[in-house]
């Protein structure tokens, strides 16, 4: 019998888990991310980072780091665009990925080597415990929806037995205390936000951290836990879903409670710089300016292709409103 958070952690992060062996992103995989839609997602973030350097908020010798990098595409896109904005930056900036899974570290290292050779200063960390940096700009895309969570329903929490069946038992008082703070009687309570935020605070003397995920500040008082397989989504409690069959072979995720995330980072000592929809954030970062540059330099056909991709990221009916971007800072 396991707590649901333990069951979910093993599902995703065990040696034979989904992230180490089964994860595929994009058309041939189980799900899309903003990174897999278009490199302009990373380009907009790079433009935001570059504005910080221009305004003196970030040193040109700082570290640009990604956490939860999957294959490393987002960091590579950021590096490529920073080079476009100011070529010498890739000589002065440091680049890094925090990745606990060895197989993914190998994939990321290979991709970085193929993309940049020895033109950049790049290193891996296996955990935040290894990181001791003076100054960094850190990015993460869709990591908090993959933290283990407890399922809560009317004062009880979910356990998973050996037959992959849910059993409800009296909830841990700490889980109930968190739920009470957010006015929650049903749904997911994330485990590990507080520890992660504290490790982030301890790892850097100065840091800007932006992360993007789906969710809201208000809890729905319902279950959002779901499984993605081949771009099909199944609620976890759907009778048609065979949990044993999809276990470790498909993605499992839930909506992020951004109020919980804000609380965890605030209590760790971070300033909350901004919280916006992905639509508002990407427009502020300059994604439309990047599209205009494509039109001027590459022509209408490529502009039209990229515009259709960007619409997926910023359209309110697609990812624009459902996804949120939050910026934390330690000055």
FENTAWO-V824023 format. One record per helix or strand of 3 or more residues. SS is the DSSP state (@ for helix, = for strand). FROM is the first residue (numbers start at 1). TO is the last residue. If there is no record, write none. Layout:
SS_FROM_TO / SS_FROM_TO
//
This chain:
@_4_13 / @_18_21 / @_34_37 / @_40_54 / =_63_67 / @_73_85 / @_89_92 / =_94_98 / @_102_116 / =_121_125 / @_128_130 / =_133_141 / @_144_146 / =_149_153 / =_156_160 / =_166_170 / @_173_181 / =_186_190 / @_193_203 / =_204_216 / =_226_229 / =_232_235 / @_243_246 / =_251_253 / @_258_268 / =_271_277 / @_278_285 / @_287_298 / @_300_314 / =_323_330
//
